[in-house]
Amino acid sequence: MNLVELEARLSENLDAVQNLRFQQALQQIEDSTQIRKMKREISQIKTVLREYQLGIRQPKSNN
């Protein structure tokens, strides 16, 4: 995934977590582990974005 895709996915996941929290508050959520899974994915995306920022990970070139 490139940086634009990662940032878009991060935004989608943050919105999804917020919606899941509302559902949990209203006791409408069926699988309570969804929030944990989504937060884990958010953390992974943020880690990759930070690695790009620090230069640890380099964007793949399209050769």
HELIX and SHEET records of a PDB file:
HELIX    1   1 LEU A    3  ALA A   25  1                                  23    
HELIX    2   2 THR A   33  LEU A   54  1                                  22    
END                                                                             
